[in-house]
Amino acid sequence: TKGMGSTSKKNIASGATAVIRLVRQRAGGRILAVKEFKKRDKSEAERDYQKRMLNEYCISKSASNCPHIVDTLDLVKDEKSRWCVVMEYCAGGDVFNLLHEKPNMAPDDIACLFKQLLLGLQHLHKLGIAHRDIKPENLVLTSTGTLKIADFGVAEVVQTCFEKDSHSCTKWCGSEPFWSPEMWKIKDDKSPYDGKALDVWSAAATYFCIRFQQLPFTAS
């Protein structure tokens, strides 16, 4: 990422497969977010590793032309040959942190956030994309309060332009508190479920979290 500008050593977010840093473009000084993928685990084949990264980039890039989806700009290798996805930086943080900063949001503000989430999901589903990991941590905000869906690490194309109907997803993914009932019923990695329906359920669970400051269900 040196060709793009100076990179911050501080991670602004970290997950199982990647960390996110900030970079300032040399030309213009615009601040961008760079998702730096961690090195391949020895248990994962090189082909599967590259396929996973390219899948995330291609899906997020194809969905970028929407006000409620984080804009994906490029896929590059840094000076240490690590793959990086370059994205717009949303300076308002994520909805999870917003819940801690503003625990008693006005109902109209909550409704505004939820409407933006649904508009983003509508855009994805029209493109035949199931996100499969909708939760407050994956919803980011611009400095002016626009909500955008982020992190397409487990997203899947469930309907191409050549298909009349959506096809089912397989494999467990996402976060358990936001799983739909169908996700809890699948028995193995080959059991089918509706990825778009999972998104709708997860969006409703997210609304509950924002509205009531707690998860809709407790662990049993």
Number of C-alpha atoms within 10 A of each C-alpha: 22 13 10 15 17 15 17 14 10 10 13 13 10 12 9 7 14 17 17 22 20 22 22 17 17 13 8 7 11 12 19 21 23 29 22 22 19 14 12 14 10 7 6 9 11 12 8 11 15 12 12 13 18 15 18 17 22 14 21 27 20 14 21 18 13 15 15 25 26 27 22 23 17 13 19 17 14 14 10 7 10 14 22 23 23 24 23 16 22 21 15 16 18 20 22 17 14 17 18 10 10 11 13 13 14 11 11 9 10 15 14 14 21 19 14 18 22 17 19 20 24 16 18 25 20 11 17 20 25 28 26 26 26 28 23 21 17 15 22 27 22 16 12 9 14 17 28 25 31 23 19 23 20 15 21 20 19 20 18 13 8 6 10 8 11 17 16 15 21 17 13 19 13 18 12 13 15 23 20 19 10 14 21 10 11 15 11 10 10 11 15 17 19 18 27 23 14 24 23 18 17 24 21 18 23 27 22 16 17 25 18 14 14 13 15 14 10 7 6 3
